[in-house]
Amino acid sequence: MTPIAAQNNGITAPTGGETISGVVMVTGTAVHPEYLRYELAFLNEANQAAGWIVFAEGSQPVTNGVLAIWDTTVGQNVGAPVFPDGRYQLRLRVVKTDYNYDEYFVTNLTINNAGPTATPTPDETALAVTATAANPGAPDSPQTEGDTAVFSPATPLPSLTPFPTPTPPATPVSLTGSLLPTATPGSGGVLGQLEAVDTGQFGRAFWGGVRLTAVLFSLMALYLLLRSLGRRLWRRFWINRQSRN
């Protein structure tokens, strides 16, 4: 029986340099005497600015078992794949109770979902998981220190919501004609055209005021003209009278 502290943590499948597609079973070991949890994250080498993104985690230690089931086709049905074809890295982080952690990496992984998907060959681990799922009523056997830890299914990625179809912008309606009436002979000039814009009660009152103001200004101008003319005549009369005396 191998002590927990002596067991080698890390990802055993997939391995570096491998090309994967479809649904991938990530296997390995994640144990520690002060174990708290483990996390699986990926890095898209074509978009390293996004950093490491956690896509699965487990609360139970795992020894040579399934760490997560990785569906590399998520989002392809809506044209927005979460894992576009390209080169990736995987990271296993084993977190301890003091929140320190150990990390293990798999590099040079290639996702290729554009080509034909190879049919995976079932291994002993997959058959054991299938057998356990087929007989859920079987009593649990006591777990010893060297036994394989109970697998806690990783949290699945949520299904992507299809993006809403953008609504086409409304077609602008071209305005015909002009806001002001076209000047025609005998229409009364600009004043008559403006008066034709609004024929309501307010418009009639407004234009009545305009006419009254124009009449008052005309009377004022006539008064000033007559006053000036009268002063001139009176001055001439006074000068002639003085000259006679």
Sequence and secondary structure as in RCSB ss.txt:
>XXXX:A:sequence
MTPIAAQNNGITAPTGGETISGVVMVTGTAVHPEYLRYELAFLNEANQAAGWIVFAEGSQPVTNGVLAIWDTTVG
QNVGAPVFPDGRYQLRLRVVKTDYNYDEYFVTNLTINNAGPTATPTPDETALAVTATAANPGAPDSPQTEGDTAV
FSPATPLPSLTPFPTPTPPATPVSLTGSLLPTATPGSGGVLGQLEAVDTGQFGRAFWGGVRLTAVLFSLMALYLL
LRSLGRRLWRRFWINRQSRN
>XXXX:A:secstr
   GGGS  EEEES TT EE SEEEEEEEE  TTEEEEEEEEEEGGGGGG  EEEEEESS EEEEEEEEEETTTT
GGGT  SS SEEEEEEEEEEETTS EEEEEEEEEEE  SS        HHHHHHHHHHH TTS      TTS   
                          S SS    TTS HHHHHHHTT  SHHHHHHHHHHHHHHHHHHHHHHHHH
HHHHHHHHHHHHHHHHHHH 
